[in-house]
Amino acid sequence: MALLRGIFWIALFIFFTFCFVVLFEYGTHDFTNGFQKEFSRVKTFVLKFTRRILFRLKCRCNRQIAHHQEICGWPRGPSRRSPG
């Protein structure tokens, strides 16, 4: 339960920090438009960052699979039939 409470407080802190930054940059007269613009920027940044991380993990995984295939002939494995 303490972990859930900690995550809640961190999320609340991030949200109010974001609101403060938007309020500081755009003021009260343009807060909603500024909030939408900055949220769009943050969302784009997070999506690019996660795509980059997922791409790197996928490449690393593919390299490990290729290495494993070279070593033991995976996924089919070596042939067990006797020649002839």
N, C-alpha and C positions, 0 to 999 in steps of 0.2 A: 504494500500500500504506500510505503514511503517513496518507492521508485515512481509510482504513478503521480504522486503529489509533486515530486521533483520535476518530472517531465512537464506537468501542467504549469509550474512556475516558470520554467525555462521558456516554454511556448508563450506564456503571457508576457514575459520580459521582452522576447523578440518582437511580438506584436506591438507592444507599446513603444518600443524603441523605433520600430518602423514608422509608426504614427507620428512620433515626435520629429523624426527626420523629415517626413513629408510636410508636416505643419511648419517646420522651420524653413524649408525651401520654398513652399508654395503659399504659405499664409492661410488665413482662415477663409479668404474670399474664393480661393481656388483649390480647396482641400480635396474635394471629391475627384476632380480631374487629375490632380497630382497623385492621389492615391492610386488611381487606375493606371496612370503612366508608370509610376514606380513599381507597382505590382507586376505589370507586364514586363518591365526590365528584369526584375528579380526572377520571374518565372522563366524567361528566356535564358538567363544565366544558369539557373539550376538545371534546366533541361539540357543545355549544351554540356554542362559539366558532367551530368549523369551519363549522357550518351558517350562522352569521351571515356569515362571510367568503364562503362560496359563494353565498349569497343576494345579497350586494352585488356580487360579480363577475357573477352572472347578470343582475342589473338593469343594470349598466353595459354588459354585452355587448348586452342587448336595446335599450338606448338607442342604442348605436352602430349596430346593425342598422337600427333605425327611422330614424335620421338618414340612413343610406346609402340606404334605400328611398326617402326623400323626395327625395334628390338625383338619383338615376339610375334610379329605377323598378325597382330590384332586388327580387326575383330574376328577374322575367320580362323586364325591360328594356323600352325603348320599342318600340312596334309598328313593324315594318318594312314593313307593307303600305301600298300607296298607297291613298288614299281613293277609293271608288267602284268 
